[in-house]
Each structure stands twice: as structure tokens, then as C-alpha cells.
Amino acid sequence: MEAPASPTLTAGQRPAAAPARAPQRRKRRPAVLALGVALVAAGGLGGAALYLTTGQRVPVLALAHDVPAGQPITADDLTQVRISLDPALHPLSADSHVLDMRATTDLKAGQLLTAADLTNDPLVLAGQEVLGVSAKPSQLPSAGLTAGTWVVLVYTPSAEGTGTGTGAETLPTPGASAPGGRNGGTGTLLQSVTVRVVSVGTPSASDGSVVVDVAVPGDQAAPVADLAASGKFAVLLAAPGTKGGG
């Protein structure tokens, strides 16, 4: 048998298009739809939580001006600012009780106040006495002194004395005394003593000398006072981390 002949197309004629197939409807899977709805809901809740933690503004404490290390915090030092909460920040809330607490480091104006910036550590401990030491600029570190700073008073026998003291060349350790001292004993002797700055006075207009109040162990008060009166001493910054006077 002969195959049926293909229809002959004349000029301008196009072949007839094949009949279009009806689109097949995809089956909807309820589990997939439920999962999609759950993901959308979780995303919405996460966005809401992020907004609440980062978009909500709360009042916190900041510094109105610079506060040097060791200086007590006053009401004039503080201001309130409103910031968005951030997990990386831990500023003190505006209702925190910080008055009369001392700065642990130099604080700058505009800085947010944190718990690490303040301390209630007393400058004068039990058994200590406060002694005023008058020092010239040449006897002090150029960086200056602030309340809470640990310093070392070092006897300088070659310095020209300007005071009225004897300039004792040695200082008794705690619990001991120099020969003939009030404890009547003989102990290991030192030529320096570590003390803590309590306050720093205003420089004198005449020679720039400053009276520095220091906390001295009670059993060292007399020889340290004699050293200070002699004028033969230098004030050195104690090594970082130094604590304890004597």
C-alpha cells in the first residue's frame, strides 16, 4: 500500500497548528503549604522582636562634661539621653543611683555611663590617716594626679630640702618602727612608701606647688610626715595594678 500523500501547500498558506494540550493541574500538598505559612509567621515574629529590641528608645545616663578618674559623680555631671536598645551596649538606666560614686577612669562628655565606669571603693581604709603633702611641679609626674591614684613617695637625699623636717632617710614597714621610734623596736627599713591619693589641691599662683592629700597607714604617718616636711622626696606613679598602701 502506498503512504498517503502529504497535502501540498500553496504559496501563502501555513501548516495547521497542532491542537493545544490542556494544562495539567498540579496537586497541592497540604504539608508544604503549612510549612510555608509557618515560615512566614516566624519571620514576622522575628522582625517584631528585632524592632522591639533595637527600635524602642529608653532613657539612659550619659556624661554632661568630662570627669577625671577618681572624681565623685555629681548631679551636674549627668544628663539623660534616649537610645535604641542594643545587646552590645550596657548603659546604666536613667533611674540608677550613681551620685557620689567615683569614676574609675577618665570619663568624656557625651559618653554613656556603665557600671564599669564607677566604683564605691573607699579612698581611705580603716587604720589609715590622711596626710597633706606639698609638692612642687618638679616633684610630681607630668601626667598629673587624681583621686584614687596609687603613688610612691621616694626619699631623695640629694635634693635640696626646703622644709623644716629632718628628712628621715628610712621609713618603717607596717608593724615596725625606726630605732627609738614610738614602737620601741627595730624593723626592716624602707626608703619609699606606696600611698593612695585622696584629693589634689589647686596649684599655688606663686610657685605652682600643689598640696596632695594621701592616705597613709597609721603606723607610717609620723615618718612620712617628716619626709614630706623635709621636701626631699619625689612622687612617682605606682605600677599599674598596684593596691595597698605600704
C-alpha positions as a Markdown table, in Angstrom:
| # | Residue | x | y | z |
|---|---|---|---|---|
| 1 | Met | 0.0 | 0.0 | 0.0 |
| 2 | Glu | 1.2 | 3.5 | -0.7 |
| 3 | Ala | 1.5 | 6.0 | 2.1 |
| 4 | Pro | -1.0 | 8.8 | 1.9 |
| 5 | Ala | 0.4 | 11.8 | 0.2 |
| 6 | Ser | 1.2 | 14.9 | 2.2 |
| 7 | Pro | -1.1 | 17.8 | 1.5 |
| 8 | Thr | 0.5 | 20.3 | -0.9 |
| 9 | Leu | 0.7 | 23.9 | 0.4 |
| 10 | Thr | 0.3 | 26.7 | -2.0 |
| 11 | Ala | 2.1 | 30.0 | -1.6 |
| 12 | Gly | 0.9 | 32.0 | 1.4 |
| 13 | Gln | -0.5 | 29.0 | 3.2 |
| 14 | Arg | 0.7 | 27.9 | 6.7 |
| 15 | Pro | 0.5 | 24.5 | 8.1 |
| 16 | Ala | -2.3 | 23.9 | 10.5 |
| 17 | Ala | -1.3 | 24.2 | 14.1 |
| 18 | Ala | -1.4 | 21.2 | 16.3 |
| 19 | Pro | -4.2 | 21.2 | 18.8 |
| 20 | Ala | -3.0 | 22.7 | 22.2 |
| 21 | Arg | -2.9 | 20.4 | 25.1 |
| 22 | Ala | -4.9 | 21.3 | 28.2 |
| 23 | Pro | -2.6 | 22.3 | 31.1 |
| 24 | Gln | -2.4 | 19.7 | 33.8 |
| 25 | Arg | -3.3 | 21.0 | 37.3 |
| 26 | Arg | -0.6 | 20.4 | 39.9 |
| 27 | Lys | -1.6 | 18.7 | 43.0 |
| 28 | Arg | -1.3 | 21.0 | 46.1 |
| 29 | Arg | 0.5 | 19.4 | 49.0 |
| 30 | Pro | -1.0 | 20.5 | 52.3 |
| 31 | Ala | 2.2 | 19.8 | 54.2 |
| 32 | Val | 4.2 | 22.2 | 52.0 |
| 33 | Leu | 1.6 | 24.9 | 52.4 |
| 34 | Ala | 1.6 | 24.6 | 56.1 |
| 35 | Leu | 5.4 | 24.8 | 56.2 |
| 36 | Gly | 5.3 | 28.0 | 54.1 |
| 37 | Val | 2.7 | 29.6 | 56.4 |
| 38 | Ala | 4.8 | 28.7 | 59.5 |
| 39 | Leu | 7.9 | 30.2 | 58.0 |
| 40 | Val | 6.1 | 33.4 | 57.1 |
| 41 | Ala | 4.7 | 33.6 | 60.7 |
| 42 | Ala | 8.1 | 33.0 | 62.2 |
| 43 | Gly | 9.7 | 35.7 | 60.1 |
| 44 | Gly | 7.1 | 38.2 | 61.2 |
| 45 | Leu | 7.6 | 37.4 | 64.9 |
| 46 | Gly | 11.4 | 37.7 | 64.5 |
| 47 | Gly | 11.0 | 41.0 | 62.8 |
| 48 | Ala | 8.7 | 42.2 | 65.6 |
| 49 | Ala | 11.2 | 41.1 | 68.3 |
| 50 | Leu | 14.0 | 42.8 | 66.5 |
| 51 | Tyr | 12.1 | 46.0 | 66.3 |
| 52 | Leu | 11.2 | 45.9 | 70.0 |
| 53 | Thr | 14.9 | 45.4 | 71.0 |
| 54 | Thr | 16.5 | 47.8 | 68.5 |
| 55 | Gly | 13.8 | 50.3 | 67.7 |
| 56 | Gln | 12.5 | 51.1 | 71.2 |
| 57 | Arg | 14.2 | 54.0 | 72.8 |
| 58 | Val | 14.9 | 54.1 | 76.5 |
| 59 | Pro | 16.4 | 56.8 | 78.8 |
| 60 | Val | 20.0 | 56.1 | 80.0 |
| 61 | Leu | 22.7 | 58.1 | 81.7 |
| 62 | Ala | 25.5 | 60.0 | 79.9 |
| 63 | Leu | 28.2 | 62.5 | 80.9 |
| 64 | Ala | 27.4 | 66.2 | 80.5 |
| 65 | His | 31.1 | 67.0 | 80.7 |
| 66 | Asp | 34.5 | 65.4 | 81.3 |
| 67 | Val | 35.0 | 63.8 | 84.7 |
| 68 | Pro | 38.6 | 62.8 | 85.7 |
| 69 | Ala | 39.4 | 59.5 | 87.2 |
| 70 | Gly | 38.7 | 59.3 | 91.0 |
| 71 | Gln | 36.3 | 62.3 | 90.9 |
| 72 | Pro | 32.9 | 61.8 | 92.6 |
| 73 | Ile | 29.9 | 62.0 | 90.3 |
| 74 | Thr | 27.6 | 64.9 | 90.9 |
| 75 | Ala | 24.1 | 65.7 | 89.5 |
| 76 | Asp | 25.7 | 68.4 | 87.3 |
| 77 | Asp | 27.9 | 65.7 | 85.7 |
| 78 | Leu | 25.0 | 63.7 | 84.4 |
| 79 | Thr | 22.5 | 64.0 | 81.6 |
| 80 | Gln | 19.8 | 61.7 | 80.1 |
| 81 | Val | 19.7 | 60.5 | 76.6 |
| 82 | Arg | 17.3 | 58.2 | 74.8 |
| 83 | Ile | 18.8 | 55.4 | 72.7 |
| 84 | Ser | 17.7 | 52.3 | 71.0 |
| 85 | Leu | 18.4 | 49.1 | 72.9 |
| 86 | Asp | 21.4 | 47.2 | 71.7 |
| 87 | Pro | 22.6 | 43.8 | 73.1 |
| 88 | Ala | 26.2 | 45.1 | 72.8 |
| 89 | Leu | 25.6 | 48.1 | 75.0 |
| 90 | His | 25.1 | 48.1 | 78.7 |
| 91 | Pro | 24.5 | 51.7 | 79.8 |
| 92 | Leu | 23.0 | 52.5 | 83.2 |
| 93 | Ser | 19.3 | 53.3 | 83.1 |
| 94 | Ala | 18.3 | 56.9 | 83.9 |
| 95 | Asp | 17.0 | 55.9 | 87.4 |
| 96 | Ser | 20.3 | 54.3 | 88.5 |
| 97 | His | 21.8 | 55.7 | 91.8 |
| 98 | Val | 25.3 | 56.9 | 90.9 |
| 99 | Leu | 25.7 | 60.1 | 92.8 |
| 100 | Asp | 28.9 | 60.3 | 94.9 |
| 101 | Met | 30.3 | 57.2 | 93.2 |
| 102 | Arg | 33.8 | 57.8 | 91.8 |
| 103 | Ala | 35.0 | 57.5 | 88.2 |
| 104 | Thr | 37.3 | 54.5 | 87.7 |
| 105 | Thr | 38.8 | 56.2 | 84.6 |
| 106 | Asp | 38.7 | 59.5 | 82.8 |
| 107 | Leu | 35.2 | 60.0 | 81.5 |
| 108 | Lys | 34.4 | 62.1 | 78.5 |
| 109 | Ala | 31.4 | 64.3 | 77.8 |
| 110 | Gly | 28.7 | 62.5 | 75.8 |
| 111 | Gln | 30.0 | 59.1 | 76.9 |
| 112 | Leu | 27.3 | 56.6 | 78.0 |
| 113 | Leu | 27.8 | 55.6 | 81.7 |
| 114 | Thr | 28.3 | 52.0 | 82.5 |
| 115 | Ala | 28.7 | 50.1 | 85.8 |
| 116 | Ala | 32.4 | 49.6 | 85.0 |
| 117 | Asp | 32.9 | 53.3 | 84.9 |
| 118 | Leu | 32.1 | 53.8 | 88.6 |
| 119 | Thr | 33.1 | 52.4 | 92.0 |
| 120 | Asn | 32.2 | 52.7 | 95.7 |
| 121 | Asp | 35.7 | 51.6 | 96.8 |
| 122 | Pro | 36.7 | 54.0 | 99.7 |
| 123 | Leu | 39.8 | 56.0 | 99.2 |
| 124 | Val | 40.7 | 55.9 | 102.9 |
| 125 | Leu | 40.6 | 52.5 | 104.5 |
| 126 | Ala | 40.3 | 51.5 | 108.2 |
| 127 | Gly | 43.6 | 52.2 | 110.0 |
| 128 | Gln | 44.8 | 54.8 | 107.6 |
| 129 | Glu | 45.3 | 58.5 | 108.1 |
| 130 | Val | 45.1 | 61.4 | 105.6 |
| 131 | Leu | 48.3 | 63.4 | 105.2 |
| 132 | Gly | 48.8 | 66.6 | 103.2 |
| 133 | Val | 52.0 | 66.6 | 101.1 |
| 134 | Ser | 53.1 | 69.9 | 99.5 |
| 135 | Ala | 54.9 | 69.2 | 96.2 |
| 136 | Lys | 56.4 | 71.4 | 93.5 |
| 137 | Pro | 55.8 | 70.6 | 89.8 |
| 138 | Ser | 59.3 | 69.1 | 89.6 |
| 139 | Gln | 58.4 | 66.6 | 92.3 |
| 140 | Leu | 55.2 | 65.4 | 90.5 |
| 141 | Pro | 54.6 | 63.3 | 87.4 |
| 142 | Ser | 53.8 | 65.5 | 84.4 |
| 143 | Ala | 50.6 | 63.4 | 83.8 |
| 144 | Gly | 49.1 | 64.9 | 86.9 |
| 145 | Leu | 47.4 | 63.2 | 89.8 |
| 146 | Thr | 43.8 | 62.4 | 90.5 |
| 147 | Ala | 41.9 | 61.0 | 93.5 |
| 148 | Gly | 42.3 | 57.2 | 93.7 |
| 149 | Thr | 45.7 | 57.1 | 92.0 |
| 150 | Trp | 48.4 | 55.0 | 93.7 |
| 151 | Val | 51.7 | 56.8 | 94.0 |
| 152 | Val | 55.1 | 56.1 | 95.6 |
| 153 | Leu | 56.8 | 58.7 | 97.8 |
| 154 | Val | 60.5 | 58.2 | 97.3 |
| 155 | Tyr | 63.2 | 59.8 | 99.5 |
| 156 | Thr | 65.7 | 61.8 | 97.5 |
| 157 | Pro | 68.7 | 62.6 | 99.8 |
| 158 | Ser | 70.5 | 64.6 | 97.1 |
| 159 | Ala | 67.6 | 67.0 | 96.6 |
| 160 | Glu | 67.7 | 70.5 | 98.2 |
| 161 | Gly | 65.4 | 70.4 | 101.1 |
| 162 | Thr | 63.0 | 73.3 | 101.5 |
| 163 | Gly | 61.1 | 72.2 | 104.6 |
| 164 | Thr | 61.7 | 72.0 | 108.3 |
| 165 | Gly | 61.7 | 68.3 | 108.8 |
| 166 | Thr | 64.7 | 66.1 | 109.4 |
| 167 | Gly | 64.3 | 64.2 | 106.2 |
| 168 | Ala | 64.5 | 60.7 | 107.7 |
| 169 | Glu | 66.3 | 58.5 | 105.2 |
| 170 | Thr | 64.3 | 55.4 | 106.1 |
| 171 | Leu | 60.7 | 54.6 | 106.6 |
| 172 | Pro | 59.4 | 51.8 | 108.9 |
| 173 | Thr | 57.4 | 49.0 | 107.4 |
| 174 | Pro | 53.9 | 48.4 | 108.9 |
| 175 | Gly | 54.1 | 47.0 | 112.4 |
| 176 | Ala | 57.7 | 48.1 | 112.8 |
| 177 | Ser | 59.5 | 51.3 | 113.8 |
| 178 | Ala | 62.8 | 53.0 | 113.4 |
| 179 | Pro | 65.3 | 52.8 | 116.3 |
| 180 | Gly | 63.9 | 54.9 | 119.1 |
| 181 | Gly | 60.5 | 55.1 | 117.5 |
| 182 | Arg | 57.2 | 55.0 | 119.2 |
| 183 | Asn | 57.1 | 51.3 | 118.9 |
| 184 | Gly | 60.5 | 51.0 | 120.6 |
| 185 | Gly | 61.6 | 48.2 | 118.2 |
| 186 | Thr | 63.9 | 47.8 | 115.2 |
| 187 | Gly | 62.4 | 46.6 | 111.9 |
| 188 | Thr | 63.2 | 46.3 | 108.2 |
| 189 | Leu | 63.6 | 49.9 | 106.9 |
| 190 | Leu | 62.4 | 51.3 | 103.6 |
| 191 | Gln | 63.2 | 54.5 | 101.6 |
| 192 | Ser | 59.9 | 54.7 | 99.9 |
| 193 | Val | 56.2 | 54.1 | 100.7 |
| 194 | Thr | 53.2 | 53.5 | 98.5 |
| 195 | Val | 50.1 | 55.6 | 99.3 |
| 196 | Arg | 46.8 | 56.5 | 97.6 |
| 197 | Val | 45.8 | 60.0 | 96.5 |
| 198 | Val | 42.7 | 61.2 | 98.2 |
| 199 | Ser | 42.4 | 64.7 | 96.7 |
| 200 | Val | 44.5 | 67.2 | 94.8 |
| 201 | Gly | 44.5 | 70.9 | 95.6 |
| 202 | Thr | 44.8 | 73.9 | 93.4 |
| 203 | Pro | 48.3 | 74.9 | 92.2 |
| 204 | Ser | 49.8 | 77.8 | 94.0 |
| 205 | Ala | 50.0 | 81.0 | 92.0 |
| 206 | Ser | 53.5 | 81.8 | 93.3 |
| 207 | Asp | 55.5 | 78.6 | 92.6 |
| 208 | Gly | 52.9 | 76.1 | 91.2 |
| 209 | Ser | 53.2 | 73.9 | 94.3 |
| 210 | Val | 50.2 | 71.6 | 95.0 |
| 211 | Val | 49.0 | 70.0 | 98.2 |
| 212 | Val | 48.2 | 66.4 | 97.6 |
| 213 | Asp | 46.3 | 64.6 | 100.3 |
| 214 | Val | 47.3 | 60.9 | 100.6 |
| 215 | Ala | 46.0 | 58.0 | 102.7 |
| 216 | Val | 48.9 | 56.7 | 104.8 |
| 217 | Pro | 49.0 | 53.6 | 107.0 |
| 218 | Gly | 48.6 | 54.7 | 110.6 |
| 219 | Asp | 52.0 | 53.3 | 111.7 |
| 220 | Gln | 53.8 | 55.1 | 108.9 |
| 221 | Ala | 52.1 | 58.5 | 109.3 |
| 222 | Ala | 54.9 | 60.1 | 111.5 |
| 223 | Pro | 57.9 | 59.2 | 109.3 |
| 224 | Val | 56.0 | 60.0 | 106.1 |
| 225 | Ala | 55.0 | 63.4 | 107.6 |
| 226 | Asp | 58.7 | 64.0 | 108.5 |
| 227 | Leu | 59.7 | 63.1 | 104.9 |
| 228 | Ala | 57.1 | 65.4 | 103.4 |
| 229 | Ala | 58.2 | 68.3 | 105.7 |
| 230 | Ser | 61.8 | 67.9 | 104.6 |
| 231 | Gly | 60.9 | 68.5 | 100.9 |
| 232 | Lys | 63.4 | 65.8 | 99.9 |
| 233 | Phe | 61.1 | 63.5 | 98.0 |
| 234 | Ala | 59.6 | 62.7 | 94.6 |
| 235 | Val | 56.2 | 61.4 | 93.8 |
| 236 | Leu | 56.1 | 58.6 | 91.3 |
| 237 | Leu | 53.2 | 56.9 | 89.7 |
| 238 | Ala | 52.9 | 53.3 | 91.1 |
| 239 | Ala | 53.0 | 50.4 | 88.7 |
| 240 | Pro | 49.6 | 49.5 | 87.1 |
| 241 | Gly | 47.6 | 47.2 | 89.3 |
| 242 | Thr | 49.2 | 48.4 | 92.5 |
| 243 | Lys | 46.9 | 48.3 | 95.5 |
| 244 | Gly | 47.6 | 48.7 | 99.2 |
| 245 | Gly | 49.4 | 51.5 | 100.9 |
| 246 | Gly | 52.7 | 50.3 | 102.3 |
